[in-house]
Amino acid sequence: MTGEPSVSARRGDVAVPNRVRIGADRAATPTTPRVTPEASREPRREVVFDIKDMSAYYGDSQALGWTTLEIYRHIVTAVIGPSGCGKSTFIRSLNRMNDGIPGFRVEGQVLYHGHDVYAGATNRVEVRRRIGMVFQKPNPFPKSIYDNVAWAPRNLGMRDGLDGRVERALTHAALWDEVKDRLRESALGLSGGQQQRLCIARALAIEPDVLLLDEPASALDPIATASIEDLMHTLKHRYTIVIVTHNMQQAARVADRTAFFGLDTTGAQRVGTLIEYDDTQTIFRQPRDTRTRDYVSGRFG
């Protein structure tokens, strides 16, 4: 990707990278990127996601409550916490991946470069093009390696220079050298780690701005996991990365910032909630909340 997001001279009209709009913004007037108090100790960074008092529901059941944080450009942000605390709900809400679940709804705001992702006029296809996602288990299509990577560009009409696009995506996913001589072979013949990197290449083929990774290494062996982690260190220079992981050591190795989610049990329901969000070293070495300290020290979770 090239260039910074442009800002229109008209009040309330913000363009996303490459000047492709995702829809109307029902949020307030765009401003200079804000920095949270925790981030004030760090170099000023561009805000990609500005999440304001977000709650998520499945029917009458609240899964996630009152979440406010900013996610910054070109860093890896890890989301950690015990099972059932809303980590996957949170990350899937960033690109509206939960929309197909009956009864799912979001309250509050999820702003992406100033656009409200859940505004009525927002184009969900464009949201998912800009904000790609890779899931927990590798899910290659029963097609050739080439056709897996080319599938989304073809469907979005991005057919010019398709061979080069496929090669770039596989190169960025650190897979090109391993598969360049067998692009027409079935993707199902790849190893588990290779399949996951192929899924990353498939997401990168449409040149997203953000890459969401929902426990991408949980089904992989240690060698394949190390390969995925090395890949994240490389990719963050081109993309903004958000990763959900149960592996705290992995979060400590790959993330620049970490959000710890826990469960609020004070009401009638157990609701996932953001407990603490800071740079990763602070979360693991000097957390401010005792719940964070107990979790990262292994006392529960």
N, C-alpha and C positions, 0 to 999 in steps of 0.2 A: 504494500500500500504506500501511497505517496501523498505528501502534503498533510496539512492540518485541517480539521473541520472548519469550514467557512461559516461566517456569521452574516446573515442578511442585514441590510440596513433597516429593514422593517421590524418593528417591535414584535417580539414573540415568534419570529421565524428563524429557526436555527437549522442549518444544514448538517447532515451527518457526513462522515468521510466520503470523499469522491463525489460530494454534492448530490447524493441520492437521498431523497426524503422518505421517511417511513410513515408519515402521516401527520395529522394536525396535532398540535400540542395544547393540552388544556391546562398546562402548568403555568406558573408565573413567568414573567419576563426573564429571558436568559441573562445570566450575569457572568462576571469573571469567575472561573472555577473556584469553589470554596474549598477550604481545607479544615478538616475536623481538628479539635484540640489535640488529639493524639498525634495527628499528622504534622502539627506545627513544628515538631522537633526534626522533621525530615525536609529534604528539598521539596519545593513546591511542585506538585504533580497535577497533570490534567485529569479532571474527573470524567470517567466514562459512564459509570452508573451512579446516580444520586437517588438513593432509596429512602423514602420518607414515610415513616409510620406505617409500614406495610404489614398487613395481616392476610393470611390465606385460609380459606375454608373449603372443606369438602361437605357440601350440604350444610347441616347445622353444626357440624363438628369443626372447631377451629384447630388447625394444624400448626399455625405459626402466628405469632402476635407481635405487633408494635415494633417492627424492625426498622431501624434507621442507621444507615452507614453509607459511605462513599467508596467506590472501587476505582482505582487509578490505572492510568494507561501504562502499558508495557511493563507490568510487574505480574508476578504470580500471587494470587490471593487464595489461601486455603480456607476451607470451611470444615471445621472439626466439631465433634460432639458425640454424645452417646446415641444409640439407636433410638429412633422415634422422636428426635428433637427437631425435625423439620429441615434437615440439611438438603435432602434431595428436592423437597418441595420448594425450598428457597432457590436453588440453582435453576430448576426447571421453570420457575416463574420469571426468570430474567429474559427468556426468549419465548414465553407463552407456550411452552411445551405441555403444560397441564390443561390447555384449553379443551382438549378432547375428552376429559374426564367429566362425566355428568355431575352437576352440582358444584363444580369447582369455581371459585371466584376469589378475586383479590380486592382488598380495600387499601386505601393509601395510594402512594405513587411509586412507580418504578420509572425513573427518568433515564433515558439513554441519550447522551449528548444533548440534553435539554428536551427531548421528546418524551411524552408520556406513552410508554409501551402499551398501556391498556386503554388509551383514548379510543373513542368510537371510530375515528377516521383512520386509525393506524392500520397499515398493510401488514398482516401477519406473515405473509410470504417474505416480504422485505426484511422484517424483523429477524426471521430465521436465516436469511441470507447473510445479514450483517453479524448475527450472533450464532455461530455454529455450535454444535454439541456432539460429544462422543460419550457413549454410554458405558455402563459397568462391564458388560460382556461384549467381546467383539461380535459384530453382526454384519459381516460382509454379505453382499448379495450373491446368489448362485450364478454369478457371471464371471467373465474374465477379470483379471486384475485391472486391465485398461478400462473396461466398461464400468467397473465399480467407481473408479475415479472420475470418469467422464459422465456418469449418470446425471448428476445434478446440473453441471453446465449445459448439457444437452437439453434438459427439461426447462431450463431458464433461458434458452435461446442464446447461450454464450458459446457458439460453435466455432467462431473464428479462432484460428490458432490453437485448436483443441489439443493437438499432439504436444505442443509446447506447454500448455496449461497442465496436462497430465504429468509431464516430466517435472515441472516445477513443484507441483504438489507432492509428488513422490520424493523429490529431492529434499524439500523442506521437512518431510516426515522421516527423513533418514532411511528411506527404503529403496530409492532408485537403483543403487549399485547392486542390491540383492535381487531385483526383479526385472531389470531392464531387458534381459534376454528371454523372458518368458511372460511378457505382458498379455499374451493371448491365452495363457493357461488359466484354469479356474482359480479364483481367489480362495476357494475352500481348501486348496492344497497347501496353503501357507501355514506356518506354525502359529500358535496363539499370539505370541508377541508381534509377529509380522502382520497378522490379521488386525490387531489393534492399531498398529501404525498405519495400515491401509485405511482403516476407518478415520484416522486423523487426516490422512491425505485426502480422503473423500470430502471431509469437512473443509479442508483448506483449498480445494479446487475452485471454489466459488469466491475466493479471496475475502473471507470475513474480516471483521475488525476485532471480534472477540471469539475466544474458544472456551467453551464450557466443558469440563471433564468431570463426569460423575463416577467417581471411584474407578478410574480407567485401568488400574493395575491390580485390582482385587482378585481377578481370576488368573493372574499370570505368575510364573515362577520368578525367583529372585533375579535371574539374569535378564529376563524380559522386562521386569519391573525397573531395573537399573537403566535399561535402554530407554524406557518411557520417561524416566526422570531426567536423564541427560537431554532428551529431546525437549523437555519443557524449558530447561535452561537456555537452549538455543532459540526456541520459538518465541520466548517473551520479548525478544528484541524486535519482532515483527508484529506480534499480536498481544492483546491483553488476555490473560488466562485466569480463569476461576476454576478451582479444583475442589471437589468434595472428597475427603479421604477419612477412613477409619484408622489409618496408620499414622500415628503421631510422629514417628520417626521420619516418615515420608514428608509430612508437612514441614517439619523442621529442616529437612534437606532442601526442599524445592521452593518454599514459599517466602516471599518478601514480607507479606502481611498475612495475619491469620485472624479469622473470626471464630470465636468459640460460642456455639449454641448449646443451650441446656433446656431443661423442662421446668416450666412454672407450674407448680402443683398447689398453689394457694387457692385456686377456684375449684369449681365443680369438675372442670376438665383439665387434663394434662396438656399444656400448650407449649410448643417450642418457642423459645425466645432467645434473642441475642444477649449473651452475658457480657462478653468483652471482645473488643476489636482493637488490635494494635499491631506494631511491627512484630515479626515472628520471634525475634530474640526476647522481646519483652514478655510476650505471652508465655514462653517456655522457661524463662529464667526469673522474671520479676513480675508476675501477673498481679494485678491490683485486687482482683476478686478471689475470695477463698474458694469459690466453686471452680474457677479456672485452675487454681493451684492444685486442688484435689484431683481434678480430671487429668491434667498433664503429668501428675506424679503417680498416676495409676491407682489412686484410692477408690475410684469408682469408674464405671463406664464399660 
